[in-house]
Amino acid sequence: MKVALIHDYLKEYGGAERVLEVLHRLYPEAPVYTAFVDYAGLGTARSRFAGWDIRTTHAQHIPGIAQRHHTLRFLIPYFWESLDFSEFDLVISSSSGYLSKSVLTRPETRHITYCHTPPRYLWGYTKSQTSHWYKHLYETWVNSSLRQYDFYTSQRVDRFVANSQEVARRIAKFYGRAAEVIPPPVTVRGKGEAGNQYYLYVGRLTRPKQVELAVQACDRLKRPLWIVGTGSEEARLQAIASPDIRFLGFVLDDEKMSEIYAGAKGLIFPCAYEDFGIVPIEAMGHGVPVIALAQGGVKESVLDRKTGLFFKEPTVESLCNAIEEFEGLCFSSRTCIERAEEFSESVFVSKVQQFISQALKEHKLFLGSVFD
């Protein structure tokens, strides 16, 4: 059986790329098709993909594509539909905002999509930040066309896998398709206890992550906060933060991250409508409880008042109240770790293998009935 893996693009290292890594370990001989690779943006994480058979689309030849890929998203159909998958029996796409599920396959080829989310910018989960009318007009035009295209190409997929019930509901609403839910793999250390030195935020520094809520709440309560990650909001956040807020940048080394988690009394996760949320599970895997905004997939992983605490409103006041309540509760590190282990890589691999096996059997029976 010839297998191909597809991924939106390799520009940064995050949860979607971890899923791709595990899928590649399942199918190490499979080529990986991706729109483009930005080795500079990947930084030290590019070593994780060393030795892979990576095949890019025509996007790779466009100067500055890593910085302009969103502006040039009207070319997405051309990028994916120009690829030839006629030699493959199984195609597994890891798809989100860049629509890698749009590829064309033969009727005999089984196409399974692991959907991290339908594109948030197409379906109302993010809003344009531009103040220029002509840019807004351009985005409205492009997004309207791509939204229709996204729905159309979603019907090409044979079977959908969603990373959470939250995303499965989006797939049903926007595509009219059912999806099997298999949470992404999370590295669980299985040891550790929460510290008492600082609160912690780990993740990208972008507007949807709402990191300013954590910064402002900790400033107001005079609690130390350590921030791990980089992104477009970094300079703005540094400008409004007090000296008690430490920005550590991007940390790839697992041992260093373990040391950081060891000193944290709790992880603050203020992200808006997160698709799944790997970071809270990583924190629980280190024995660290979570303070999370009660939106999105994180509600499926954090157990309220057992492995963390939810705050209901995306406001500084709501988060401050949650932090003060959190400090009056007692959380078991062992309970946090046991919960995280339910999302381990071995669990993911077992579920994916079972799903693919069943999907291939069903496809074979379907083709047999069609061609008999």
C-alpha positions as CSV (number, residue, x, y, z in Angstrom):
1,M,0.0,0.0,0.0
2,K,1.4,3.3,-1.1
3,V,0.7,6.2,1.4
4,A,1.1,9.9,1.1
5,L,0.9,12.5,3.9
6,I,-0.2,16.1,3.3
7,H,0.3,19.1,5.6
8,D,-0.8,22.7,5.1
9,Y,2.7,24.1,5.3
10,L,5.8,23.9,7.4
11,K,6.4,27.4,8.7
12,E,6.4,26.9,12.5
13,Y,6.3,24.1,15.0
14,G,3.1,23.6,16.9
15,G,0.4,21.0,17.6
16,A,-0.4,20.3,14.0
17,E,3.2,19.6,13.3
18,R,3.3,17.1,16.2
19,V,0.4,15.2,14.7
20,L,2.3,15.1,11.4
21,E,5.4,13.8,13.2
22,V,3.5,10.9,14.7
23,L,1.7,10.1,11.4
24,H,5.2,10.1,9.7
25,R,6.4,7.6,12.3
26,L,3.5,5.4,11.4
27,Y,4.4,5.7,7.7
28,P,8.1,6.5,7.6
29,E,8.4,5.8,3.8
30,A,5.5,8.1,2.9
31,P,6.3,11.3,1.1
32,V,5.1,14.5,2.8
33,Y,3.4,17.0,0.5
34,T,3.2,20.6,1.8
35,A,2.4,24.0,0.2
36,F,5.8,25.4,1.2
37,V,8.6,25.0,3.8
38,D,10.0,28.0,5.7
39,Y,13.2,26.6,7.2
40,A,14.1,30.0,8.7
41,G,10.8,30.2,10.4
42,L,11.1,26.7,11.8
43,G,14.4,27.5,13.4
44,T,15.9,24.7,15.4
45,A,12.7,22.7,14.9
46,R,13.7,22.0,11.3
47,S,15.9,19.2,12.6
48,R,12.7,17.3,13.4
49,F,12.0,16.9,9.7
50,A,15.5,16.1,8.6
51,G,15.7,13.1,6.2
52,W,12.0,13.3,5.3
53,D,10.9,13.0,1.7
54,I,9.2,16.5,1.6
55,R,7.6,17.6,-1.7
56,T,6.4,21.2,-2.0
57,T,3.9,22.8,-4.3
58,H,4.5,25.7,-6.7
59,A,4.1,28.0,-3.7
60,Q,7.7,27.2,-2.7
61,H,9.0,29.2,-5.8
62,I,7.1,32.4,-4.9
63,P,9.5,34.9,-3.3
64,G,8.6,35.7,0.3
65,I,5.8,33.1,0.4
66,A,6.3,32.5,4.1
67,Q,5.3,36.1,4.8
68,R,2.8,36.5,2.0
69,H,1.0,33.1,2.1
70,H,-2.2,34.6,3.7
71,T,-2.3,37.5,1.3
72,L,-1.9,35.1,-1.7
73,R,-4.4,32.6,-0.4
74,F,-6.5,33.0,-3.6
75,L,-3.9,30.7,-5.2
76,I,-4.7,27.9,-2.8
77,P,-6.8,25.9,-5.3
78,Y,-4.0,26.1,-7.8
79,F,-1.3,24.9,-5.3
80,W,-3.1,21.8,-4.2
81,E,-5.0,20.7,-7.4
82,S,-1.7,20.8,-9.4
83,L,-0.4,17.8,-7.4
84,D,-0.6,14.3,-8.7
85,F,-1.7,11.5,-6.2
86,S,-2.6,8.9,-8.8
87,E,0.1,6.5,-7.5
88,F,-1.2,6.3,-3.9
89,D,-3.7,4.0,-2.3
90,L,-4.1,6.0,0.9
91,V,-3.8,9.8,1.4
92,I,-3.8,11.3,4.9
93,S,-4.1,15.1,5.0
94,S,-3.4,17.2,8.1
95,S,-5.6,20.2,7.3
96,S,-6.5,23.5,8.8
97,G,-6.4,27.0,7.4
98,Y,-4.5,26.3,4.2
99,L,-7.0,23.7,2.9
100,S,-4.6,20.8,2.2
101,K,-7.7,18.5,2.1
102,S,-8.4,20.1,-1.3
103,V,-6.2,17.6,-3.2
104,L,-7.6,15.5,-6.0
105,T,-7.4,11.7,-5.7
106,R,-8.6,8.7,-7.7
107,P,-11.9,7.0,-6.7
108,E,-9.8,4.0,-5.7
109,T,-7.7,6.1,-3.3
110,R,-8.9,6.5,0.3
111,H,-8.5,10.1,1.5
112,I,-8.7,10.6,5.3
113,T,-8.4,14.1,6.7
114,Y,-7.2,14.9,10.2
115,C,-8.9,18.3,10.6
116,H,-7.5,20.6,13.2
117,T,-10.3,23.0,12.4
118,P,-12.2,24.4,9.4
119,P,-10.4,27.6,8.6
120,R,-11.1,30.0,11.4
121,Y,-10.7,33.1,9.1
122,L,-13.4,31.7,6.7
123,W,-16.0,30.7,9.2
124,G,-16.2,33.6,11.6
125,Y,-13.7,32.7,14.4
126,T,-11.3,35.5,13.6
127,K,-11.8,39.1,12.3
128,S,-9.7,41.1,10.0
129,Q,-7.4,43.6,11.9
130,T,-6.9,45.9,8.8
131,S,-8.1,49.5,8.9
132,H,-7.7,50.0,5.2
133,W,-10.9,49.8,3.2
134,Y,-9.2,48.3,0.1
135,K,-7.6,45.6,2.1
136,H,-10.9,44.8,3.8
137,L,-12.6,44.7,0.4
138,Y,-10.0,42.3,-0.9
139,E,-10.3,40.0,2.1
140,T,-14.1,40.0,1.8
141,W,-13.9,39.0,-1.8
142,V,-11.2,36.3,-1.4
143,N,-12.8,34.8,1.7
144,S,-16.2,34.6,0.1
145,S,-14.8,32.6,-2.8
146,L,-12.6,30.5,-0.6
147,R,-15.5,29.7,1.8
148,Q,-17.4,28.2,-1.1
149,Y,-14.4,26.4,-2.3
150,D,-13.7,25.1,1.2
151,F,-17.2,23.6,1.4
152,Y,-17.0,22.1,-2.1
153,T,-13.6,20.4,-1.5
154,S,-14.7,19.1,1.9
155,Q,-17.0,16.8,0.0
156,R,-13.9,15.2,-1.7
157,V,-12.7,13.7,1.6
158,D,-13.8,10.1,2.3
159,R,-13.5,10.2,6.1
160,F,-12.9,13.1,8.6
161,V,-11.1,12.9,11.9
162,A,-11.5,15.8,14.3
163,N,-9.1,16.7,17.1
164,S,-12.0,17.5,19.5
165,Q,-15.8,17.4,19.8
166,E,-15.6,21.2,19.3
167,V,-14.1,20.8,15.9
168,A,-16.4,17.9,15.0
169,R,-19.3,20.2,15.6
170,R,-17.7,22.8,13.3
171,I,-17.2,20.1,10.6
172,A,-20.9,19.1,10.9
173,K,-22.1,22.7,10.8
174,F,-19.9,24.0,8.0
175,Y,-19.4,20.9,5.8
176,G,-22.4,18.8,6.7
177,R,-20.0,15.9,7.4
178,A,-19.6,13.5,10.3
179,A,-16.2,13.2,12.0
180,E,-14.5,10.7,14.3
181,V,-12.9,12.4,17.3
182,I,-9.3,11.4,18.0
183,P,-7.5,13.9,20.2
184,P,-3.9,14.8,19.1
185,P,-0.9,13.1,20.7
186,V,0.6,14.9,23.7
187,T,4.0,14.2,25.3
188,V,3.3,13.2,28.9
189,R,6.2,13.0,31.3
190,G,4.2,11.2,33.9
191,K,6.0,12.8,36.8
192,G,6.4,16.1,38.5
193,E,4.6,18.4,40.8
194,A,3.4,22.0,40.6
195,G,5.7,24.6,42.0
196,N,4.9,27.9,43.7
197,Q,7.1,30.5,42.0
198,Y,5.0,31.9,39.2
199,Y,2.1,31.5,36.8
200,L,2.9,30.3,33.3
201,Y,1.7,30.9,29.8
202,V,2.9,28.7,26.9
203,G,2.0,29.2,23.3
204,R,1.9,31.6,20.4
205,L,1.6,35.3,21.1
206,T,-1.2,36.2,18.8
207,R,-4.5,38.0,19.2
208,P,-6.8,34.9,19.3
209,K,-4.6,33.6,22.2
210,Q,-5.6,36.7,24.3
211,V,-2.4,36.6,26.2
212,E,-3.0,40.2,27.3
213,L,-5.6,38.9,29.7
214,A,-2.9,36.9,31.6
215,V,-0.5,39.8,31.5
216,Q,-3.0,42.4,32.8
217,A,-4.5,40.0,35.4
218,C,-1.1,39.1,36.9
219,D,-0.1,42.8,36.9
220,R,-3.3,43.8,38.7
221,L,-2.8,41.0,41.3
222,K,0.9,41.5,41.5
223,R,1.6,37.9,40.6
224,P,4.7,36.8,38.7
225,L,4.1,35.4,35.2
226,W,6.5,33.6,32.8
227,I,5.6,33.6,29.1
228,V,7.0,31.0,26.8
229,G,6.5,31.7,23.1
230,T,6.8,34.2,20.3
231,G,4.4,35.8,17.8
232,S,3.1,39.0,16.3
233,E,1.8,40.3,19.7
234,E,5.2,40.0,21.5
235,A,6.3,43.6,21.2
236,R,2.9,45.0,22.3
237,L,2.7,42.6,25.2
238,Q,6.2,43.5,26.4
239,A,5.3,47.2,26.2
240,I,2.3,46.8,28.6
241,A,3.9,44.3,31.0
242,S,5.4,45.1,34.4
243,P,8.9,43.8,35.5
244,D,7.2,40.8,37.1
245,I,6.3,39.5,33.6
246,R,9.1,37.5,32.1
247,F,9.3,36.7,28.3
248,L,11.4,33.6,27.7
249,G,10.9,33.4,23.9
250,F,10.5,30.1,22.1
251,V,11.8,27.1,24.1
252,L,12.2,23.8,22.1
253,D,14.3,21.8,24.6
254,D,12.1,19.4,26.5
255,E,14.3,19.3,29.6
256,K,14.3,23.1,29.8
257,M,10.5,23.1,29.5
258,S,10.3,20.5,32.3
259,E,12.3,22.9,34.5
260,I,10.0,25.7,33.7
261,Y,6.9,23.7,34.5
262,A,8.5,22.5,37.7
263,G,8.4,26.1,39.1
264,A,4.9,26.9,37.9
265,K,2.0,27.0,40.4
266,G,-0.5,27.0,37.4
267,L,-0.8,27.4,33.7
268,I,-3.0,30.3,32.5
269,F,-4.8,29.5,29.2
270,P,-6.9,32.4,28.1
271,C,-7.3,31.4,24.4
272,A,-10.5,32.1,22.6
273,Y,-12.4,29.1,21.2
274,E,-9.2,27.0,21.0
275,D,-9.6,24.1,18.6
276,F,-8.3,21.6,21.1
277,G,-5.4,22.9,23.2
278,I,-2.3,20.7,23.6
279,V,-0.6,23.0,26.1
280,P,-3.0,22.5,29.0
281,I,-2.5,18.7,28.7
282,E,1.3,19.1,28.6
283,A,1.0,21.2,31.8
284,M,-1.2,18.6,33.5
285,G,1.3,15.9,32.4
286,H,3.9,17.8,34.5
287,G,1.5,17.9,37.4
288,V,0.6,21.5,36.9
289,P,-3.1,22.5,37.1
290,V,-4.7,24.9,34.6
291,I,-6.7,28.1,34.7
292,A,-8.5,28.2,31.4
293,L,-11.2,30.3,29.6
294,A,-14.2,28.1,29.3
295,Q,-14.3,28.1,25.5
296,G,-13.5,25.6,22.8
297,G,-11.8,22.2,23.1
298,V,-10.1,22.9,26.4
299,K,-13.4,22.1,28.1
300,E,-12.9,18.5,26.9
301,S,-9.5,18.0,28.6
302,V,-9.4,20.0,31.8
303,L,-11.6,18.7,34.6
304,D,-13.0,21.7,36.4
305,R,-11.9,21.9,40.1
306,K,-10.0,18.6,39.7
307,T,-7.2,19.3,37.2
308,G,-7.9,23.1,36.9
309,L,-10.4,25.9,37.0
310,F,-12.4,27.6,34.3
311,F,-13.2,31.3,34.1
312,K,-16.3,32.1,32.1
313,E,-15.7,35.6,30.6
314,P,-12.7,36.7,28.5
315,T,-12.1,39.7,30.8
316,V,-9.4,40.7,33.2
317,E,-11.9,40.8,36.1
318,S,-13.1,37.2,35.4
319,L,-9.5,35.9,35.2
320,C,-8.5,37.8,38.4
321,N,-11.4,36.2,40.3
322,A,-10.4,32.8,38.9
323,I,-6.8,33.2,40.0
324,E,-7.8,34.2,43.5
325,E,-10.2,31.2,43.7
326,F,-7.6,28.9,42.3
327,E,-5.2,29.9,45.1
328,G,-7.8,28.8,47.7
329,L,-8.2,25.3,46.2
330,C,-6.0,22.2,46.4
331,F,-5.1,20.2,43.3
332,S,-3.5,16.8,43.1
333,S,-0.5,16.6,40.7
334,R,-1.1,12.8,40.4
335,T,-4.7,13.5,39.3
336,C,-3.4,16.0,36.7
337,I,-0.9,13.5,35.3
338,E,-3.4,10.7,35.1
339,R,-5.8,12.9,33.2
340,A,-3.0,13.9,30.8
341,E,-2.1,10.2,30.2
342,E,-5.5,9.7,28.5
343,F,-4.1,11.8,25.7
344,S,-0.7,10.2,25.3
345,E,0.9,9.4,22.0
346,S,0.3,5.6,22.4
347,V,-3.4,6.2,22.8
348,F,-3.4,8.4,19.7
349,V,-1.5,5.8,17.6
350,S,-3.8,3.0,18.7
351,K,-7.0,5.0,17.8
352,V,-5.6,6.2,14.5
353,Q,-4.5,2.7,13.4
354,Q,-7.8,1.2,14.3
355,F,-9.7,4.0,12.4
356,I,-7.5,3.7,9.3
357,S,-7.9,-0.1,9.2
358,Q,-11.7,0.2,9.5
359,A,-11.8,3.0,6.9
360,L,-9.8,0.9,4.4
361,K,-12.0,-2.1,4.9
362,E,-15.2,-0.1,4.3
363,H,-13.6,1.5,1.2
364,K,-12.7,-1.9,-0.2
365,L,-16.2,-3.2,0.3
366,F,-17.7,0.0,-1.3
367,L,-15.5,-0.4,-4.4
368,G,-16.3,-4.0,-4.6
369,S,-20.0,-3.3,-4.7
370,V,-19.6,-0.5,-7.2
371,F,-17.5,-2.5,-9.7
372,D,-19.2,-5.9,-9.4
